[in-house]
Structures are given as C-alpha cells and as structure tokens.
Amino acid sequence: MKTIEGVVAAPGARVAIAIARFNNFINDSLLEGAVDALKRIGQVSDDDITVVWVPGAYELPLTVRALVDTKRYDAVVALGTVIRGGTAHFEFVAGECSSGLASVAMESVVPVAFGVLTTESIEQAIERAGTKAGNKGAEAAMTALEMINVIKAIKA
Ligand code: INI
C-alpha cells in the first residue's frame, strides 16, 4: 500500500496571499495569523511571501487567477470576510467568491486555500479571526502548505 500525506513545513515555497480590504479590521487579523503560520510553522521566508490587497471578496477569484497565471507561486491563500446583511448581497458575494476560487484551483492545479469567513454576524467573524474559534487565516495558510506538499508527492 502506498499512502501520500503532506507535511506542513515547506521551506522554499513561494506563497501569495490575496486579501480583501472590505471588513479589513477582521482581515488584518486573518493576515497576521496567515503570515505567522507560514513563517513560524511552515518555515517560509519573508521574501517568499507576497500580499495583494483588493477591494472585496468578490475580487478575490480574478486576483488569484492572475497570481496563479504568473507561475511564480506554489500556492495562493485567499483571505476575506463576508458578513450576512439584510439583503441577498451576501449570497452573491460569498457564492461567487467561493465558486470562483474553486474554479481557479481546479483549472490550474495550484493549491488555493479558502480563508474567507462567511458569517451571520461581526461577532462570529471576530471569533474566527484569532479569538475563541481560532484563526482561519492561519488554518488556510497551513492548508496551502500541506497541499503544496501533497500535490508535489502525487506528481513525484
Ligand atoms: N465584500 C466583502 O469582502 N465582504 C462583504 O461583506 C461585502 N458586502 O457585504 O457587501 C463585500 N462587498 C463588496 C464586494 O466584495 C465587491 O468589492 C463589490 O461588490 C465591487 O465588485
């Protein structure tokens, strides 16, 4: 039996982070968690991390596609926060963001980690950005690194 399982450490990996400015008071914490995880746990060097800010979560798929197309990155981490309001806007922004990111990953075979919070309230978002429910930015960063290693091992 052959088992393939990736480790998280990926020294030498080049990682891009695409991050939305909308709800940036939450996204700043996601970014802090992601960069900390990449460097401290993943052993990724500061020079190998590129951060790209865009207006909102809706813009993340196009941004990630542009980053992937450069072939300069081994993985991309998408960070943002979509909070449900009183209109259908939430469904459109969150839905397009998530399906768009999935399409980029499937078409390119470059890992795209989904660090976009989709919550019912600001409180739920705060809980997932470094307080009682962990930091989803850090989790997404570690997922990206593990997937770099899994895809590499599959192709080897
Ligand atoms: N963008 C977000 O990242 N989060 C939100 O909660 C949000 N809401 O609620 O409107 C949001 N809207 C902006 C959107 O992402 C685009 O930037 C905008 O529609 C222009 O394309």
Residues whose N, C-alpha, C, O or C-beta is under 5 A from the ligand:
A	BS01	INI	A20 F22 P55 G56 A57 Y58 E59 G80 T81 V82 I83 H89 V93
